[in-house]
Amino acid sequence: MSTLEVSNLNDGTTTVATTFVTNGSAKAWFNLNAATPALRDSFNIGSITDQGTGTYDCNFTSALSNANYSAIGSCSTKGSTNSYTNILTTGDEANSYGLHTTASIRVNNYSQNATALSDPSMVQANIHGDLA
């Protein structure tokens, strides 16, 4: 195997440091049909584990270097008048919020007014951090 080491990338007009590209790119993302549940598409997500209504563990193919990564997500149901809230948990096991580890992240989806867990048809998230 060969290794290519460069400090900058240039398209002929703009130059950008390779650290900007590697540090700023999403290390994982997914688009999930939570009603099924099944992944529509993903990057660095090896599998999902259904933990019950509205709760899923998204398991990384390649682990992150620590659990201090950033994650943002959203969810919706096509054609529904309901609004939904998507929570990518912070790892407060004592309060049953779920997992946020180097190997996976727990996703909780709540129905309108965050009163109950729900399975919307579209759930997506981006995870930014450092790979192990």
N, C-alpha and C positions, 0 to 999 in steps of 0.2 A: 504494500500500500504506500502511496506517495502522500506527502504533506505539502500543501501550498501555504506559505506564510506571506501575508500582505498586510500592510497597515492602513491602506486606503484603497477605495474603489473609485473608478472614474469612468463616466459614460461619454467622455469627450467634451462635456460642458460643465458638469458638476462633480466635485470630489467629496466623498464622505468617508470618515474613518470606519474601519470594519468593526470597531468596538461599538459604534453607534448602531450598526445593523444587528450585531449579535446581542447586545444588551437591551435594545429597544423592541425586539420582535417578540410576539406572543410565543410562549413556550408550550402552550396547549390551548386548544379551543374546541368547542363542540356545538352541534345543532342537534337537539334531542326531541323526539316525539315522546313526551312524557306519558301520554295516554296509552301508548302501546306496551311498555316503553321500548324504544329502539333509537339508536343513533342514526341520523340522516347522513351526517358527515362529521369528520373530526380530524384533529391533528394532535398526536401524542396522547390520545385517549384509547387505551387498550380495551376497556370494557366498562359497562355500567352495572351497578348492583341496585336493584329495586329494593328499597327499605320500607316499602308501604306507601300508602297514598301520599303523593306530593313530595316524597323524599327519595333521593338517589345519591349513591356514591359514584363519582366519576373517577376511575382508576387510571393513573398516568402510565403510559408505556415506558417512558424514561423518567425517573424520579427527579424532583427538584432538589437543589442543594440544601434547602432548609424550608421550614413551614412559614416563613415570613414573606411569602409572595403576595402579589396583588391579584385580585380577581374581581371581575365585574360581569353581571349577567342581566338577562331580562327574560320575560315569558309572556305569552298571550295565547288566546284561543280564537281561531279564525271564526268570524261570524258571531261571536259572543258579545253580549252587552256587558258582561262582567269584566272587571278589571282584576289584575293579578299582581302579586308582589313576589319577586324572586330574591331569595336570600342565599348567598354563598357564605357558608358558616365560618365562624372564627375559631372554632375548636373548644368551646366552653362545654365540655362534657357534663359538668355538674348541673347545667341547666338544659340538657338534652338538645343543644343546638347542633351537635354533630361533630364531624371530623374535618380537619384542615391539616393534613399531614404532608410529608414529602412525597407520598405515594398516591394520595387521593384527596378529593375535596367533596364534601357533602353539599347537596343542593336541596333547599326546601322551597316549595312553591305554595303560596297562600292565596286563597280566594279573595274576593273583594273585602276590603277593610281588614285584611290579615286576620280573619276570624277562624279559618280552618284550612288545613292542608288540602291541596287540590292538584289534579293532574292536567295541566294545560297541554294543548297540542303542540306548542312551540316553546322550547327552552333553549337558550343559547348563552354561552359565556366565553370570555377570554381570560387567560391566566398569564401573568407576566412575572418573571422571576429568573433565577439562575438555575440551569440544569446541573445535576450532580456530576 
